[in-house]
Amino acid sequence: KGVQHFVAYTMHDTDPRIYAAMKPFLDAKLMTQVRLEVPFHATHGGQKTQMLVINDCVQRMRGRAKWLMTSVDTDEYTIFNTSKGPLAETFQDSLAKLIADQPETIHAVSFPRINFLRPKQPYDQLQIASASRETGHCGCPKYFVRPDMVNSLFVHFPQSWDNGTRHLGVHE
């Protein structure tokens, strides 16, 4: 299995087309919607609101998810490849291979991030899927965490204060 559930955060300025795209997932109970009522100035600066969202998400998913990716932007996608090619067919199989040596000690797995190419007018040309990708990796990684083993999240870096746990980086 791949992704089993989504948590979507909406705010006062969420584009109405996003609600229409979310509806089938909400109806099928594959998604939970969290409406954030944050001051307008807090949503325009990005990181303050993003920090609130990712830390809220990890707290909501404690005891409910084995692994969690707290933030996927609409212009990003993820791949689990190494310089030798894909690790395995599925995310779960790839993850099992990565943490096989000491699975109980890994609190997070990070990997390079790749972005979709962005349209010139993103609100006029909303893209849910795109075959166009930027070349190369962005500087900041993305990560999956174990909600029960992570204490605090920063935009690109998880933190755990549990003794004996570690963050595993997957680099090409």
Residue pairs with C-beta under 8 A, 6 or more apart in sequence:
1 90
1 92
2 90
2 91
4 30
5 30
5 31
5 32
5 65
6 25
6 30
6 31
6 32
7 31
7 32
7 34
7 57
7 60
7 61
8 22
8 25
8 31
8 32
8 33
8 34
9 33
9 34
9 35
9 36
9 53
9 56
9 57
10 18
10 19
10 33
10 34
10 35
10 36
11 35
11 36
11 37
11 38
11 43
11 49
12 37
12 40
12 43
13 40
13 43
15 123
15 126
17 126
21 128
22 31
22 33
25 31
26 33
32 60
34 56
34 60
36 49
36 52
36 53
38 49
38 52
42 48
42 49
43 49
47 155
50 71
50 155
51 153
51 154
51 155
53 70
53 71
54 70
54 71
54 153
54 155
55 152
55 153
57 68
57 70
57 71
58 68
58 70
58 145
58 147
58 150
58 153
59 147
61 68
61 147
62 147
62 148
63 147
63 148
64 147
65 147
66 146
67 95
67 144
67 145
67 146
68 144
68 145
68 146
68 147
69 78
69 142
69 143
69 144
69 145
70 145
70 153
71 142
71 155
72 78
72 142
74 116
74 127
74 128
75 115
75 116
75 118
76 113
76 114
76 115
76 116
76 142
77 114
77 115
77 116
77 133
78 111
78 113
78 114
78 142
79 86
79 111
79 114
80 86
80 87
80 88
80 91
80 94
80 95
80 111
80 170
81 87
81 172
82 170
82 172
83 172
86 94
87 93
87 94
87 97
87 98
88 94
88 96
88 97
95 109
95 144
96 103
98 106
98 109
98 168
98 170
99 106
99 109
99 168
105 164
105 165
105 166
106 146
106 165
106 166
106 167
106 168
107 145
107 146
107 149
107 150
107 158
107 160
107 162
107 165
107 166
107 167
108 143
108 144
108 145
108 146
108 150
108 158
108 160
108 167
108 168
109 143
109 144
109 167
109 168
109 169
109 170
110 141
110 142
110 143
110 144
110 156
110 157
110 158
110 167
110 168
110 169
110 170
111 141
111 142
111 143
111 169
111 170
111 171
112 137
112 138
112 141
112 142
112 170
112 171
112 172
113 137
113 138
113 140
113 141
113 142
114 133
114 134
114 136
114 137
114 138
115 133
115 134
115 138
116 127
116 130
116 132
116 133
116 134
117 130
117 132
117 133
117 134
119 125
119 127
137 172
140 155
140 156
141 156
141 157
141 169
142 156
143 156
143 157
143 158
143 167
145 153
145 158
149 160
149 162
149 165
150 158
150 159
150 160
151 159
151 160
151 161
151 162
152 158
152 159
153 159
157 167
158 167
160 167
